[in-house]
């Protein structure tokens, strides 16, 4: 049974019939299209630190600050750059022992003894350059330097001028941002689609460019309040443009496939079913048709049954069609 839109009162008396119908109804149509596209999911997340690129500077000896070079939090440092010059009685004794061993073994060669005294300094994490300086100059210095273990930023600083510190204390935390993580929320009903995702594209309001990320890990814990899992992405950040805490929009896309599609404005949902209004044989004639669809993206449905490429359906004013169809008991 077909639904016939009839507000054709005295149309035979009108000279511009088609134009008047368009003005009265403004019914626009669209055709089912065969397109190549990728299913996508849109989500949101925040940039976080890559935990594998966090370095604690924790000396294996106690001592006192002589000169603090890394004197500001978030200062950018390079690998091997001086962070602090310190005095440590334990280190000074180990240096003196090494120098005395050098003098002793010069007259009484003993490679094992010399190697052992040098290893003691290495185990205290004394820089090789300082050890070599003792060997070459035959002198010791009262101070030693603690250098940065990596390129990055000082996220934590637990020293001030003239501070004292104990062995095992964390003096600095250096964070390398050449790679970062992005943690996003994925609703539990999206997990089956997530397995088909092949690419992740990120954008943030503060930057014009987009970024490509790779999947790292789906955390094995559900947030019961949001009914979602956390997915961790990893991406290169050589220019350090992305900073921890930045808000990002993430588009997750599957492999490109061919689909029959309709715009979401052409599909109406009613009682858990989906309908379109198919253009009939005669002008102004439309028929409700139940179809099977799934979401391709927020603006598009994939048509899985009943329609073929080129079929014409109503694209707007579906509320008018729906109301009239109900009045006539069509569905």
Residue pairs with C-beta under 8 A, 6 or more apart in sequence:
1 287
1 330
2 280
2 285
2 286
2 287
3 277
3 285
3 286
3 287
3 288
3 321
3 324
3 325
3 328
3 330
4 280
4 282
4 284
4 285
5 25
5 27
5 284
5 285
5 286
5 320
5 321
5 324
6 284
7 24
7 25
8 21
8 284
11 17
11 20
11 21
14 20
21 283
21 284
25 284
25 317
25 320
26 316
26 317
27 286
27 314
27 316
27 317
27 320
28 314
28 315
28 316
28 317
29 279
29 312
29 313
29 314
29 315
30 262
30 263
30 266
30 312
30 313
30 314
30 315
31 309
31 310
31 311
31 312
31 313
32 260
32 261
32 262
32 303
32 307
32 308
32 309
32 310
32 311
32 312
32 313
33 260
33 261
33 262
33 309
34 258
34 259
34 260
34 261
34 309
35 258
35 259
35 261
36 256
36 257
36 258
36 259
37 256
37 257
37 259
37 261
37 296
37 297
37 300
38 198
38 199
38 253
38 254
38 255
38 256
38 257
39 193
39 196
39 253
39 254
39 257
39 295
39 296
39 297
39 302
40 251
40 252
40 253
40 254
40 296
40 297
41 186
41 190
41 193
41 194
41 197
41 251
41 252
42 249
42 250
42 251
42 252
42 297
42 298
43 184
43 185
43 186
43 231
43 249
43 250
43 252
44 184
44 185
44 247
44 248
44 249
44 250
45 182
45 183
45 184
45 185
45 233
45 247
45 248
45 250
46 182
46 183
46 245
46 246
46 247
46 248
47 180
47 181
47 182
47 204
47 242
47 243
47 244
47 245
47 246
47 248
48 180
48 181
48 182
48 183
48 244
48 245
49 155
49 175
49 177
49 180
49 181
49 244
50 176
50 179
50 180
50 181
50 234
51 181
53 150
53 152
53 175
53 176
53 177
53 178
53 179
54 155
54 173
54 174
54 175
54 176
55 148
55 149
55 150
55 152
55 173
55 174
55 175
55 176
56 170
56 172
56 173
57 83
57 146
57 148
57 149
57 170
57 171
57 172
57 173
57 174
58 168
58 169
58 170
58 171
59 86
59 88
59 125
59 146
59 165
59 167
59 168
59 169
59 171
60 123
60 124
60 125
60 167
60 168
61 88
61 90
61 91
61 124
61 167
62 88
62 90
62 164
62 165
62 166
62 167
62 169
63 86
63 87
63 88
63 89
63 90
63 91
63 164
63 165
64 86
64 87
64 88
64 162
64 163
64 164
64 165
65 84
65 85
65 86
65 159
65 160
65 161
65 162
65 163
65 164
65 165
66 84
66 85
66 86
66 87
66 143
67 84
67 85
68 84
68 159
68 160
68 161
68 163
69 81
69 82
69 83
69 84
69 85
70 77
70 82
70 83
70 84
70 148
70 154
70 157
70 172
71 157
71 161
72 154
72 157
73 154
73 155
73 156
73 157
74 153
74 154
74 155
75 153
75 154
76 152
76 153
77 83
77 148
77 151
77 152
77 153
77 154
77 174
78 148
78 151
79 148
79 149
79 150
79 151
80 147
80 148
81 147
81 148
82 145
82 146
82 147
82 148
83 145
83 146
83 147
83 148
83 171
83 172
84 145
84 146
84 159
84 171
85 143
85 144
85 145
85 146
86 143
86 144
86 145
86 146
86 165
87 142
87 143
87 144
88 144
90 124
91 121
91 124
91 126
91 144
92 140
92 142
94 117
94 120
94 121
94 124
94 126
95 121
95 126
95 134
95 140
95 141
95 144
96 140
97 117
97 120
98 117
98 118
98 120
98 121
98 131
98 134
98 140
99 134
99 138
99 139
99 140
101 113
101 114
101 116
101 117
102 114
102 134
102 135
102 138
103 138
104 110
104 113
105 111
105 113
105 114
118 131
121 130
121 131
122 128
122 131
126 144
127 144
127 145
127 147
130 141
130 144
130 145
133 139
133 141
134 140
146 171
148 172
148 174
149 174
150 174
150 176
151 176
151 178
152 174
152 175
152 176
152 177
153 174
153 175
153 177
154 172
154 173
154 174
155 173
155 174
155 175
156 170
156 172
156 173
157 171
157 172
158 165
158 169
158 170
158 171
158 172
159 165
159 171
159 172
165 171
177 237
177 240
177 242
177 243
177 244
178 236
178 237
178 238
178 240
179 234
179 235
179 236
179 237
180 234
180 235
180 237
180 242
180 244
181 216
181 232
181 233
181 234
182 202
182 213
182 232
182 233
182 234
182 235
182 248
182 250
183 230
183 231
183 232
183 233
184 230
184 231
184 233
184 248
184 250
185 223
185 226
185 228
185 229
185 230
185 231
186 194
186 218
186 228
186 229
186 230
186 231
187 227
187 228
188 222
188 227
188 228
188 229
191 229
193 254
194 218
194 231
194 252
196 254
196 255
197 215
197 252
197 253
197 254
198 253
198 254
198 255
199 212
199 252
199 253
200 212
200 213
200 214
200 215
200 233
200 250
200 251
200 252
200 253
201 210
201 211
201 212
201 213
201 250
201 251
201 253
202 210
202 211
202 212
202 213
202 233
202 235
202 248
202 249
202 250
202 251
203 210
203 211
203 248
203 249
203 251
204 242
204 246
204 247
204 248
204 249
205 247
206 246
207 241
207 242
209 241
211 235
211 242
212 235
213 233
213 234
213 235
213 250
214 233
214 234
214 235
215 231
215 232
215 233
215 234
216 232
216 233
216 234
217 231
217 232
218 229
218 230
218 231
218 232
219 229
219 230
219 231
219 232
221 229
221 230
222 228
222 229
223 229
223 230
233 250
235 242
242 248
259 296
259 302
259 303
260 302
260 303
260 304
260 307
260 308
260 309
261 296
261 300
261 301
261 302
261 303
262 276
262 293
262 300
262 301
262 303
262 307
262 313
263 299
263 300
263 301
263 315
264 298
264 299
264 300
264 301
265 315
265 316
265 318
266 276
266 301
266 313
266 314
266 315
266 318
267 274
267 275
267 276
267 291
267 293
267 301
268 274
268 275
268 276
268 318
268 321
268 322
269 275
270 322
270 331
273 290
274 290
274 291
274 292
274 293
274 301
275 288
275 289
275 290
275 291
275 331
276 288
276 289
276 291
276 307
276 313
276 314
277 286
277 287
277 288
277 289
277 313
277 314
277 318
277 321
277 325
278 286
278 287
278 288
278 289
278 307
278 311
278 312
278 313
279 285
279 286
279 312
279 313
279 314
280 286
280 287
286 314
286 321
288 321
288 325
288 330
288 331
289 306
289 307
289 313
290 306
290 331
291 303
291 304
291 305
291 306
291 307
292 303
292 304
292 305
292 306
293 301
293 302
293 303
293 304
294 301
294 302
294 304
295 301
295 302
296 302
307 313
314 321
325 331
